[in-house]
Amino acid sequence: MRHALVVIAAAFLAASRTRGADQTVLGKEFLLKDPKPGIDATKRKLVAQGKESASSDQIVGDPTVAGGSLTVIVTGATSANQVFVLPQGTDPSSGKPFWTAKGSGSFSYKDAKETNGPVQSVQIKRSKSGTFQIKAVGLGRTARST
């Protein structure tokens, strides 16, 4: 993909089930491996990273309480976007929570067995200096073949 603009957005739901704030970060890395394009979507892998220095974005809400979502937007010759719901709760096979707080201003989502869909992991953090980062990994194993 040439000259693509990648935007990664995370939204958390507040404990009252009202929507928290969307945080949009310009993509730093976007890698989509598709070894069997148009044939087998279960072989796809997505790695996306966004980083914004001196960001005014804040992490609003707590996904460990109400979950969240991840939106990946790619613009270019063929633009696309997709929203992935990342619920709170616990993994039925391990008993571990999907979302965990990783200190002040940082959350992590892990779903190694892809119980909730193709997103295996998401890390969202904002440093004290104002750097906002989002990293996400998804696999197509739960996708339907095309």
N, C-alpha and C positions, 0 to 999 in steps of 0.2 A: 504494500500500500504506500503510495507516494504522497508526500505533503499532507498527511492526515493530522487533524487536530483531535486530540483525545481529551475528553473531559470525564472525570470520575466524580460522582456525587454520592454523598452519604446522607441519609435522613434517619433520624431517630424519632420514635414515638415517645412522647412524654408519658409519665405514669398515669395521667388522666385519660390516656388514649387519644388525646388530641395530637396533632402533628407537631413535631419539633421543627427545627430549622434545617433546611437543605444547605449543605456545604459543598460548593463546587470548586474543584481544584484542577488546574490545567495538567494534563497528562505529561509525565516525564518518560514513561516507557509503556509501550503497548505491543505485546507479542501474542499473536494468534497462530498456533500451529494447527494445521488441518491436513494431515497426511493423505486423506481420501476425500478431497473436496467434492461436495454434491453426492457422495456415495454413502459415507458413514460418519454421521455427526458425533457418534460416541467416541471417536478418536481425537476430537479437538481438545486443545488446551489453551487457556487464556491466562496471561500474566499481565497485570496492569498496575502502574504506579503513578501517583501524582504527588507533586511536591510544590509548595508555594511558600517562599520566604517572606517574612514580614507581613503575614496574612492577618487580615482583620476578622477572619472566620473564627467562630467559637464552636466548641462541641456543646450542643444544647440537647438536653434529655439524657436518658440513661438506657442504653439498649439491653442492659442486663435485666431491666425491669419490664420493658415493653417491646424489645426487638427493634429492628430497623430495616433499611433497604439500601441496596447499592444500585446505582444507575451508571452504565457505561455508555458514553456517547462518542461516536466516531464520525467526523465529517471529512469529506473529500469527494472524489469522483463518485463513490457510492456511499452515501451517509447511512448510518444505522444507529439505533439505540436499543438498549434492553435494560429492564428493571428486574432485579433479583430481590426477593423478599428474604430477609434474614431474621427469623423469629427468635425470641428468647425461649428459654426452656432448657431441658437437658437431653443429651443424646441417650436414646433408649438402650443402646448396646454397652456404653461405658458408664452412664450415670453422671457424666461430667456436663457442666453447663456449656451451651453453645457460645454465649457471650461472657467475657470476664473483663473486669476493670484491671488495668495494668498501671496503677498509680494515677497521679493527678493528670487529667487531660489525655488519657489513653485507654483505648478499648481494643479487645481482640475477639474475633469470631472464628471458631474452629468447628468444622463439620466434616471430618475425615471420611466418613462413610457416605457422605452426600445424602443424608436423610431428608434434608429440606430442599434439595436441588443441586445444581452443578457447582455452586460456590463452596470451595473447601476451606478457604481462610481469607480473612480481612483483618488488617491492622489499621487503626485510625489513631493518630496522635497529633497533639499540638504542643510544641515545646514552649518553655517560658519565654524564649526569645521571639516567639510568634511564627515559627515554621510549622505549617500544617501539612501532614503527610497521610496518604492513603495507599495501601498496597492490597491487592486482591489476586487470588489464584482460583481458577475454576477449571473443571474438567467436564468433558462431554459424556462421560460414562452413563449418565442418567438420561441423556437425550434420546429421542427417537431417531432412528436412521432415516435419511432422506432418500 
